[in-house]
Amino acid sequence: MPVRWDASKLTSEVERKSQRGIEKAALFLVREIKQSLKVPGPRKGNRGARASKPGEIPHFRTGDLSRSIDYVTGRLSAKVGTGKDYGLYLELGTKNMSKRPYLRPAIGSKRNR
């Protein structure tokens, strides 16, 4: 009895399951990043939270950054991040502001999970 091999069927099943795993990982990272951004900063009088120190995760102020964290998927890929311009400035810093990374620390702390 000959064995029939349908490589295209196997390939599409592997891709489908891989894409599902990628989406689960992206959603997990979105949740972890949002959770790390929920830590409120110390209060400064009645004016709200003080800015975070250089190198610290940004303090929670309005929640806009946290709400903007999301992911988009492509074929066997996902991108996690924010559409807010200042998210990039916080993550990488500028010539006038030291970085306050929040994406890379969350990703790095979950790398071996």
Phi, psi and chi 1 to 4 in degrees:
 res  aa     phi    psi   chi1   chi2   chi3   chi4
   1 MET       -  118.5  179.0  172.3 -176.3      -
   2 PRO   -73.0  146.5   19.3  -24.1      -      -
   3 VAL   -94.1  130.4  175.1      -      -      -
   4 ARG   -98.7  129.0  -63.1 -169.9   81.6 -153.6
   5 TRP  -113.4  119.3  174.4 -102.4      -      -
   6 ASP  -113.2   88.7 -172.8   -6.3      -      -
   7 ALA   -63.3  -34.2      -      -      -      -
   8 SER   -66.4  -36.0   63.5      -      -      -
   9 LYS   -67.2  -43.4 -170.2  174.0 -176.9  179.2
  10 LEU   -63.8  -44.7  176.3   64.3      -      -
  11 THR   -60.6  -45.1  -58.6      -      -      -
  12 SER   -66.2  -34.9   65.7      -      -      -
  13 GLU   -68.3  -41.8 -176.5   66.0   15.6      -
  14 VAL   -63.7  -43.8  167.5      -      -      -
  15 GLU   -63.0  -42.0  -75.9 -176.2    5.8      -
  16 ARG   -62.1  -46.7 -173.2  178.7   66.0   77.4
  17 LYS   -68.9  -36.5  -71.8 -173.0  177.3 -172.9
  18 SER   -64.5  -44.0  -63.4      -      -      -
  19 GLN   -61.7  -40.2 -173.1   66.0   37.9      -
  20 ARG   -62.1  -41.6 -168.8  171.2   -3.8  156.5
  21 GLY   -64.8  -39.4      -      -      -      -
  22 ILE   -63.4  -43.3  -70.3  167.2      -      -
  23 GLU   -65.0  -39.5  -72.6 -175.2   31.2      -
  24 LYS   -63.2  -41.8  -76.2 -177.7  179.1 -179.3
  25 ALA   -64.3  -41.9      -      -      -      -
  26 ALA   -63.7  -44.8      -      -      -      -
  27 LEU   -62.9  -38.7 -175.3   57.4      -      -
  28 PHE   -60.7  -45.7  173.5   79.5      -      -
  29 LEU   -65.0  -39.5  -74.8  173.5      -      -
  30 VAL   -58.7  -46.1  165.6      -      -      -
  31 ARG   -62.6  -43.6  -72.7 -177.3 -172.9  139.7
  32 GLU   -64.8  -42.4  -69.4  -64.4  -43.0      -
  33 ILE   -64.8  -44.8  -66.8  164.8      -      -
  34 LYS   -61.8  -39.8  -73.6 -176.7  175.7 -168.8
  35 GLN   -64.1  -40.7 -173.3   64.3   35.1      -
  36 SER   -67.6  -24.9   72.3      -      -      -
  37 LEU   -86.0   -0.8  -70.9  170.2      -      -
  38 LYS   -85.9   -5.2  -74.0 -174.2  177.7  179.8
  39 VAL   -74.6  116.8  177.1      -      -      -
  40 PRO   -73.8  148.8   25.7  -30.8      -      -
  41 GLY   -83.5  168.9      -      -      -      -
  42 PRO   -65.9  145.2   21.0  -28.1      -      -
  43 ARG   -76.5  147.3  -67.3  -77.6 -173.5 -154.3
  44 LYS  -125.3   89.7 -177.3  178.8  179.7 -177.9
  45 GLY    63.4 -138.1      -      -      -      -
  46 ASN   -99.2    9.9  -67.0  -32.2      -      -
  47 ARG   -93.0    7.2  -62.4 -174.3  -35.6 -178.8
  48 GLY    96.0 -166.0      -      -      -      -
  49 ALA   -74.8  144.7      -      -      -      -
  50 ARG   -75.7  157.6  -79.3 -171.9  -87.7  170.7
  51 ALA   -64.0  149.5      -      -      -      -
  52 SER   -70.1  158.7   56.2      -      -      -
  53 LYS   -79.1  154.8  -66.3  178.3 -176.8  172.8
  54 PRO   -52.8  133.4  -28.1   36.1      -      -
  55 GLY    90.2  -17.3      -      -      -      -
  56 GLU   -83.3  156.5  -71.5 -176.8  -19.2      -
  57 ILE   -64.9  139.2  -70.1  175.7      -      -
  58 PRO   -56.1  138.7  -19.5   28.3      -      -
  59 HIS   -71.9  150.7  -68.2  160.8      -      -
  60 PHE   -71.2  129.1 -178.9   88.2      -      -
  61 ARG  -126.0  -70.6  -74.2 -174.2  168.6 -172.0
  62 THR  -106.5  -21.0   65.0      -      -      -
  63 GLY    90.6   -3.3      -      -      -      -
  64 ASP   -60.4  -44.2  -74.6  -14.4      -      -
  65 LEU   -63.0  -47.3 -179.2   61.2      -      -
  66 SER   -60.1  -44.6  179.4      -      -      -
  67 ARG   -66.0  -23.9  -77.3 -169.7  -61.3  -85.6
  68 SER   -84.7  -10.6   74.1      -      -      -
  69 ILE   -69.4  127.0  -56.2  -64.6      -      -
  70 ASP  -156.9 -177.9 -153.2   -5.1      -      -
  71 TYR  -137.7  155.2   71.5   96.0      -      -
  72 VAL  -128.4  144.9  -67.2      -      -      -
  73 THR  -111.2  150.9   58.8      -      -      -
  74 GLY  -127.0 -169.0      -      -      -      -
  75 ARG   -69.6  110.5 -175.8  170.1 -179.7 -102.4
  76 LEU    57.0   35.9  -61.5  177.9      -      -
  77 SER  -154.2  162.6   66.9      -      -      -
  78 ALA  -149.6  145.9      -      -      -      -
  79 LYS  -118.3  128.9  -66.7 -179.5 -177.9  179.9
  80 VAL  -113.4  133.3  176.8      -      -      -
  81 GLY   172.3 -156.7      -      -      -      -
  82 THR  -132.0  152.1  176.5      -      -      -
  83 GLY   -91.2   -3.7      -      -      -      -
  84 LYS   -75.6  127.5  -59.5  -78.2 -173.3 -173.0
  85 ASP   -56.8  -41.9  -71.2  -19.3      -      -
  86 TYR   -69.8  -15.6   66.8   88.8      -      -
  87 GLY   -62.2  -40.3      -      -      -      -
  88 LEU   -66.5  -41.1  179.8   64.2      -      -
  89 TYR   -64.0  -39.8  -52.8  147.0      -      -
  90 LEU   -65.8  -45.3  -72.1  168.1      -      -
  91 GLU   -65.0  -45.6 -176.5   70.3   19.0      -
  92 LEU  -104.3  -16.5  -57.8  176.9      -      -
  93 GLY    82.5  173.2      -      -      -      -
  94 THR  -134.7 -178.3   68.2      -      -      -
  95 LYS   -68.6  -19.7   68.0  177.8 -175.3  175.3
  96 ASN  -106.9   -4.4  -62.7  -43.9      -      -
  97 MET  -143.1  131.0 -179.3 -175.7   80.6      -
  98 SER   -69.8  154.5  -63.3      -      -      -
  99 LYS   -68.8  150.2   61.0 -174.8  175.2 -179.3
 100 ARG  -133.9   72.5  -72.9  154.7  172.6   83.4
 101 PRO   -65.5  141.1   21.3  -27.7      -      -
 102 TYR  -133.9  -23.9   59.7   96.3      -      -
 103 LEU   -81.0  -56.1  -66.4  171.9      -      -
 104 ARG   -61.5  -40.4  -71.7  177.1  -71.7  169.6
 105 PRO   -62.7  -38.9  -25.9   35.4      -      -
 106 ALA   -67.4  -40.8      -      -      -      -
 107 ILE   -69.3  -44.3  -67.8  167.6      -      -
 108 GLY   -64.0  -36.5      -      -      -      -
 109 SER   -72.6  -17.5   69.8      -      -      -
 110 LYS  -109.5    6.2  -54.4  -56.3  176.1 -162.9
 111 ARG   -58.0  -39.3 -177.1  165.2  -80.5  157.0
 112 ASN   -96.2   15.9  -65.4  -35.3      -      -
 113 ARG   -84.4      -  -81.0 -177.1  130.1 -174.9
